[in-house]
Amino acid sequence: MGKPKIKVDSILAKLAEDAEKAQTRATKASDILLEKLDTRIAATPYEVVHQVDRVKLKHYETKARSRSSRTIRTPLLVVYALINRETMLDLQPGRSVVKRFMDAGIDLYMIDWGYPRRKDRFLTIDDHVNGYMDDMVDFICEKRGIDQINLMGICMGGSFCVMYSALHPEKIKNLITTVTPTNFDTNEGLLHIWMRDVNVDKIVEAHGNMPGDLMNFGFLLLNPARLMIDKYVGFVENMDNKNFVENFVRMEKWIFDSPDVPGETFRQFVKDCYQKNKLINSKLELGGRRVDLKNITMPLLNIYGQFDHLVPPGACNLLTSRVGTQDVEDLRLMTGHIGIYVSSKSQSEFTPKIISWLAEHDKSKTKKIIKKKKPTRKKRTPAKSIPNKS
């Protein structure tokens, strides 16, 4: 019998070495998980300067920076989606969109939609766009003594910003849309295919507001292997890396901090956008007015992700061809829906591009207005408040 071709001693030595490394990693991981971790999110200081019902207006301006030293004079209002929380833009140290905007001298405001209650179930898209958003824009303009602001929308919040800019173009100087769905007639994303046949009436009748936990579960099912298996395998493989563990926990905290969506808003968004595709075709109506995209005459920067499974390129890339302005730019980044805000590669492209684009388009002076007493606004009430019989 000849000598074995496999060196048994080498195999045993390799197994012993791997076992020793695994034990060392396990010990280090245990120490990390048992020590105090910094998993705070939204750590950048801000002030709530205005509030209407549950909706708050955050202001991130640093007191040390004078207005005369700003490179971008016009304030920027960021509008996040009703789904999940705006804290995504200030999730991790070193990868905070909020912090980078502040460092660039941007006078930054952000809408916090809060947590809808049962009484909010009858609020419509019109209530959010022509009500809450318009109130926040007017507040900023009055505070700064200007007629226009810069507006940036994210995901569903970007759709709201498109609607707002078409209905109130005189108030918006520059518009930025990021991972914003406007064309819902696409087969690129599983979500768009699902939503065509969903019975939204039964969901709203059963729940009132659309539960955030139910939406989260649906999002996980869009890619269960990656979103429910791969990421936890990755966590086990990196438990001995403290920075990785802290950022992993931050992301989990953000993912499962999911407010409900007002029932009528959810119903209208599904029917008018996902199922009838009214927005991109300028057929959507809010408050008795048609949302005509040709009324968007301000400069537009449209950013989206090539590998976005929630808002694929086909849902975003028609917008610049349907608006009324010729000053448009599309930017496609090789990333996904969340990675566009937190990945180091995207951070080197995403935020610097917005800053440079705003600086270039902010050269013209924002028109000043003579301060005068603002007419009393009628308090907005939900459309057709039907008493709950449950």
C-alpha positions in Angstrom: 0.0 0.0 0.0 1.5 3.4 -1.1 1.8 6.5 1.0 -1.4 8.7 1.3 -1.4 11.6 -1.0 -3.0 13.9 1.6 -0.7 15.0 4.4 -2.8 14.2 7.5 -0.4 16.2 9.8 -1.0 19.3 7.7 -4.8 18.9 7.9 -4.7 18.5 11.6 -2.4 21.5 12.0 -4.8 23.6 9.9 -7.8 22.5 12.0 -6.0 23.3 15.2 -5.0 26.8 13.9 -8.6 27.5 12.8 -10.0 26.4 16.1 -7.6 28.6 17.9 -8.6 31.6 15.7 -12.3 30.8 16.3 -11.7 30.7 20.0 -9.8 34.0 20.0 -12.6 35.6 17.9 -15.3 34.2 20.2 -13.6 35.6 23.2 -13.1 39.0 21.7 -16.8 39.0 20.4 -18.0 38.1 23.9 -16.0 41.0 25.4 -17.4 43.5 22.8 -21.0 42.3 23.3 -20.8 42.6 27.1 -19.1 46.0 27.2 -21.0 49.3 26.7 -21.7 50.0 23.1 -22.4 53.4 21.5 -25.5 52.7 19.3 -27.0 56.2 19.4 -28.6 57.4 16.2 -29.5 61.0 15.3 -26.8 62.3 17.6 -26.4 65.7 15.8 -27.9 68.5 17.9 -31.0 70.2 16.5 -33.9 72.4 17.7 -37.6 71.9 17.1 -38.5 75.3 15.8 -42.1 74.7 14.7 -44.8 72.0 15.2 -48.2 71.3 13.8 -50.1 68.4 15.3 -47.6 65.4 15.3 -45.4 67.0 12.7 -42.2 68.8 13.8 -39.7 71.0 12.0 -36.1 70.3 13.0 -33.4 73.0 12.5 -29.7 71.9 12.5 -28.0 75.3 12.1 -24.9 75.7 14.2 -24.8 78.8 16.3 -21.1 79.3 15.6 -21.7 79.7 11.9 -22.8 83.2 10.9 -25.2 83.7 7.9 -22.6 85.8 6.1 -20.1 82.9 6.1 -22.5 80.4 4.5 -21.5 79.1 1.1 -25.2 78.3 0.4 -27.4 81.1 1.5 -30.8 79.5 0.7 -32.1 77.2 3.5 -32.6 73.6 2.6 -35.7 71.6 3.7 -35.4 67.8 3.7 -38.6 65.8 3.5 -38.3 62.1 4.4 -40.9 59.4 3.7 -43.8 58.6 6.0 -42.3 55.1 6.2 -39.4 54.7 8.6 -37.7 57.8 10.1 -35.6 60.7 8.9 -32.9 59.6 11.4 -31.4 57.6 8.5 -29.7 60.8 7.4 -27.9 61.0 10.7 -27.3 57.3 11.4 -23.6 56.8 11.9 -20.7 59.0 13.0 -18.6 59.7 10.0 -21.4 58.8 7.6 -23.9 61.4 8.5 -25.6 63.3 5.7 -26.8 65.9 8.2 -23.3 66.5 9.5 -21.8 66.9 6.0 -24.5 69.3 5.0 -23.8 71.4 8.2 -20.1 71.3 7.6 -20.7 72.7 4.1 -22.6 75.7 5.5 -26.1 74.6 4.6 -28.9 76.1 6.8 -30.6 72.7 7.2 -34.2 72.0 8.2 -35.9 68.6 8.3 -39.5 67.4 8.7 -40.1 64.8 11.4 -43.5 63.3 10.6 -43.8 61.8 14.0 -46.1 58.8 14.9 -49.6 58.9 13.5 -52.4 58.0 15.9 -55.8 56.6 15.3 -57.3 60.0 14.8 -54.9 60.6 11.9 -56.3 57.7 9.8 -58.3 60.1 7.6 -55.5 62.4 6.7 -54.9 62.5 2.9 -51.8 63.2 0.7 -53.3 66.7 0.3 -53.2 67.2 4.1 -49.5 66.4 4.1 -48.5 68.3 1.0 -50.7 71.3 1.0 -51.1 71.3 4.7 -48.1 70.3 6.8 -45.4 70.8 4.1 -46.8 74.2 3.0 -47.0 75.3 6.6 -43.3 74.4 7.2 -42.2 76.1 4.0 -44.1 79.3 5.0 -42.6 79.2 8.5 -39.0 79.0 7.1 -39.7 81.8 4.5 -41.1 84.1 7.2 -38.3 83.4 9.6 -35.7 84.1 7.0 -37.5 86.9 5.2 -37.4 85.1 1.8 -39.8 83.9 -0.9 -38.1 80.6 -1.8 -36.3 77.7 -0.2 -34.3 74.7 -1.5 -36.3 71.4 -1.2 -34.9 67.9 -1.0 -37.2 64.8 -0.9 -36.4 61.1 -0.1 -38.4 58.1 -1.3 -42.1 58.8 -0.7 -41.1 62.2 0.7 -39.6 62.9 -2.7 -42.9 62.1 -4.3 -44.5 64.6 -2.0 -41.8 67.2 -2.9 -42.5 66.7 -6.6 -46.2 67.3 -5.9 -45.5 70.3 -3.8 -43.1 71.9 -6.3 -45.7 71.4 -9.1 -48.4 73.1 -7.0 -46.2 75.8 -5.4 -43.4 76.4 -7.8 -43.0 80.1 -6.7 -41.8 78.9 -3.3 -39.1 76.5 -4.4 -35.7 77.7 -5.7 -34.1 74.3 -6.4 -35.5 70.8 -6.2 -33.5 67.6 -5.3 -35.2 64.2 -5.5 -33.4 61.1 -4.2 -34.6 57.5 -4.7 -38.0 59.0 -5.5 -40.7 57.0 -7.2 -42.6 59.0 -9.8 -43.2 56.3 -12.5 -45.0 53.3 -11.0 -45.6 51.5 -14.3 -42.4 49.3 -14.1 -41.6 45.6 -13.6 -38.1 46.2 -12.3 -39.1 46.0 -8.7 -41.1 43.2 -7.0 -42.9 45.8 -4.8 -44.4 47.5 -7.9 -45.7 44.2 -9.2 -47.2 43.3 -5.8 -48.9 46.7 -5.3 -50.8 46.5 -8.6 -53.1 43.9 -7.2 -53.2 44.6 -3.5 -56.6 45.2 -2.0 -55.8 48.4 -0.2 -59.4 49.0 0.8 -59.5 45.9 2.9 -56.2 46.7 4.6 -57.3 50.2 5.6 -60.7 48.9 6.7 -59.0 46.3 8.9 -56.2 48.4 10.4 -57.2 52.1 10.1 -53.6 53.3 9.7 -51.2 51.0 7.8 -49.1 49.3 10.5 -45.4 50.0 10.2 -44.6 46.5 11.4 -46.7 45.0 8.6 -44.9 47.2 6.0 -41.5 46.1 7.4 -42.5 42.5 7.1 -43.5 43.1 3.5 -40.2 44.8 2.7 -38.2 41.9 4.2 -40.1 39.4 1.9 -38.9 41.3 -1.2 -35.5 39.8 -0.6 -35.6 37.4 2.3 -32.3 35.7 1.6 -30.3 38.9 1.9 -32.5 40.8 4.4 -33.3 38.0 6.8 -30.4 35.5 6.5 -27.2 37.0 4.9 -27.1 40.1 7.2 -27.2 38.0 10.3 -24.6 35.6 9.0 -22.5 38.7 8.3 -23.1 39.8 11.9 -21.8 36.5 13.3 -18.7 36.7 11.1 -17.9 40.2 12.3 -18.9 40.1 16.0 -15.3 40.7 17.0 -15.3 44.1 15.3 -16.7 46.7 17.6 -17.4 49.4 14.9 -19.3 46.8 12.9 -21.4 45.7 15.8 -22.3 49.3 16.8 -23.3 50.2 13.2 -25.2 46.9 12.9 -27.3 47.7 16.0 -27.8 51.3 14.8 -29.2 50.0 11.5 -31.5 47.5 13.3 -32.8 50.2 15.6 -33.6 52.4 12.5 -35.2 49.6 10.5 -37.6 48.6 13.3 -38.5 52.2 14.2 -41.4 52.2 11.8 -44.3 54.6 12.2 -47.7 53.7 10.9 -48.9 55.5 7.8 -52.2 57.4 7.9 -54.8 55.1 6.3 -56.3 57.5 3.7 -52.8 58.6 2.7 -51.7 55.0 2.2 -54.9 54.2 0.3 -54.5 57.2 -2.1 -50.8 56.6 -2.7 -51.4 52.9 -3.6 -54.4 53.6 -5.8 -53.4 56.9 -7.5 -49.7 56.1 -7.8 -49.0 52.4 -7.8 -52.2 51.3 -9.5 -53.1 54.2 -11.8 -49.7 55.9 -12.2 -51.2 59.3 -12.1 -48.1 61.3 -10.9 -45.8 60.9 -13.8 -48.6 61.5 -16.2 -49.7 64.7 -14.5 -53.2 63.4 -13.8 -53.0 63.4 -10.0 -55.2 65.8 -8.2 -54.7 67.2 -4.7 -57.1 69.7 -3.1 -59.0 70.1 -6.3 -55.8 71.1 -8.3 -54.0 69.0 -10.9 -50.4 68.2 -10.2 -48.9 69.2 -13.5 -45.2 68.3 -13.7 -44.7 71.0 -16.4 -45.2 73.5 -13.5 -41.8 72.3 -12.1 -39.7 75.1 -13.6 -37.0 75.3 -11.0 -33.6 73.4 -11.4 -33.9 69.7 -10.7 -31.3 67.2 -9.5 -32.6 63.6 -9.6 -30.5 60.9 -7.8 -31.3 57.2 -7.7 -29.6 53.8 -7.1 -28.9 51.2 -9.8 -29.5 48.3 -7.3 -32.4 49.8 -5.4 -35.0 46.9 -4.9 -37.6 49.3 -3.5 -37.4 52.2 -5.9 -35.7 50.8 -9.0 -34.2 53.0 -11.8 -37.3 52.6 -13.9 -39.4 54.2 -11.2 -37.1 57.3 -11.1 -35.6 58.1 -14.4 -38.6 59.5 -16.3 -39.0 62.5 -14.1 -36.5 64.8 -15.7 -38.1 64.3 -19.1 -41.6 65.3 -17.8 -40.9 68.5 -15.9 -41.1 72.0 -17.3 -37.5 73.0 -16.6 -34.5 72.4 -18.9 -32.1 72.6 -16.0 -32.2 69.0 -15.0 -29.6 66.3 -14.1 -29.9 62.6 -13.4 -27.3 60.9 -11.2 -27.4 57.1 -11.0 -25.2 55.6 -8.2 -24.1 52.0 -8.1 -25.9 51.3 -4.8 -29.2 50.4 -3.2 -32.0 52.1 -1.4 -30.3 52.6 2.0 -26.7 52.3 0.9 -27.0 55.6 -1.0 -27.0 57.3 2.4 -24.7 55.2 4.5 -22.2 53.3 2.4 -18.7 54.9 2.4 -18.5 54.7 -1.5 -21.9 56.5 -1.9 -21.0 59.1 0.7 -18.0 60.1 -1.4 -20.4 60.8 -4.3 -23.9 61.5 -2.9 -23.4 64.3 -0.4 -20.6 66.1 -2.2 -22.7 66.1 -5.4 -25.7 67.7 -3.7 -23.5 70.3 -2.0 -21.7 71.3 -5.1 -25.0 71.4 -7.1 -26.7 73.6 -4.6 -23.7 75.9 -4.4 -23.7 76.3 -8.2 -27.5 76.9 -8.3 -27.5 79.2 -5.3 -25.5 81.9 -6.9 -28.5 83.9 -7.9 -29.8 85.9 -4.9 -32.9 84.6 -3.1 -35.6 87.3 -3.4 -36.2 89.2 -0.2 -39.7 90.1 0.9 -41.0 92.8 3.1 -42.2 91.3 6.3 -45.9 91.7 6.8 -48.5 90.1 9.0 -49.3 86.7 7.6 -53.0 86.0 7.0 -54.6 83.7 9.5 -54.6 80.2 8.1 -57.6 78.0 8.5 -56.9 75.0 10.6 -56.8 72.0 8.3 -59.1 69.1 9.1 -59.0 65.6 7.8 -61.0 64.9 4.7 -64.3 63.3 5.6 -63.7 62.2 9.1 -65.9 59.1 9.4 -66.4 57.9 12.9 -64.8 54.5 13.7 -67.3 51.8 14.4 -64.8 49.2 15.6 
